[in-house]
Amino acid sequence: MDIKTRFLILFDTHAGQGLRVPDLPVDVAIRCGDLTDESKMHEFRASLELLRSINAPLKLVIAGNHDFTLDTPIFRKKAAEAESKFSIEPELVKGVYGDFGEAQQLFAGASDNIAYLEEGTHHFNLQNGAKLTVYVSPFTPSLEADWGFQFKRGEYHDFAIDKTADIVVTHGPPKGILDFTASGQRGGCEHLFAAVARARPRLHCFGHIHEGWGAKLVTWRGENASDDPSHFCDIDNGASVLVENLATLRPGKWDTAETVLEKEKRMQALKLDGYRGTSHCAGSDDPLKPGSQTLFVNAAVEALDEEDGAQLPWVVDIGLPAAAT
């Protein structure tokens, strides 16, 4: 029998300055990707302080493209360019960004059940009696691939997600799910989508595309993924459920005055809570069917437009298998 497990999910916090953390206990907190804005050591320290304020017995952390000092080859490249192109002394760089590997050591020495995770599969026995298998990756596609944990768009990256993974945590979205940019283009990764479609985890959470904030319970077509998985072929859209996105909360161009008022009231109520919650355990309105469905959550909390204010973290309840006794 699955064990109800509560996750607090927040991404793209960019050092977390002014971010309000929900004051409720959760089983696992996931604060992953773009922990900083400019990868400076004082920003990493602020991120750790925010993590320590979260009421959770396990706090998982991955990097994002802004956290380039956690990607040592890129950090070395940028430090060399600072000296050769701009005549910036290495000691000055070190004073702001730390030495090579210093940011990693900051997390390695952290207490309060904070775990910084490298790309790959990790296993945890949770305090609530559940077993958690999680695959994580900080890598995202980019045109230039000159920031942390990036590869050039169009190149292949191996997201080696095992079918035993309960949840997947990546910095960026899969192509076709909660990944529309402000320009109307999809910013997700097709290789990531294919890997997730084959593995079919219970939960996949990410950020990076700030305007893609939201959650969707996706129902997969068939018992297995297609030979070349894509969001066109492998999702049963008729059986999938949009939990929430920015369009369901913010006034739209064609909304009536009544609809605008309803959205404003809902948003105010959610802001008072400090999070958007959703439950997909047995007995809920939309219970998740493992192997047939995946809950996708884009939890980017920094809005694309500062005038819109911060976007809400997600609190998600799903069932996980019990740990062996």
FENGI-V78834 format. One line per field, one symbol per residue. burial: 1 if it has 24 or more other C-alpha atoms within 12 Angstrom, else 0. A space follows every 10 residues. Layout:
burial->???
//
This chain:
burial->0101111111 1111111011 1100011111 1111111111 1111111111 1111111111 1111111111 1101110110 0000000000 0011001111 0111011000 0011111111 1101010101 1111111111 1100011111 1000001011 1111111111 1111111111 0000001111 1111111111 1111111111 1111111111 1001100011 1001100001 1111111011 0000000000 0010001000 0001111111 1000011111 1111111111 1110000001 1111111111 10000
//
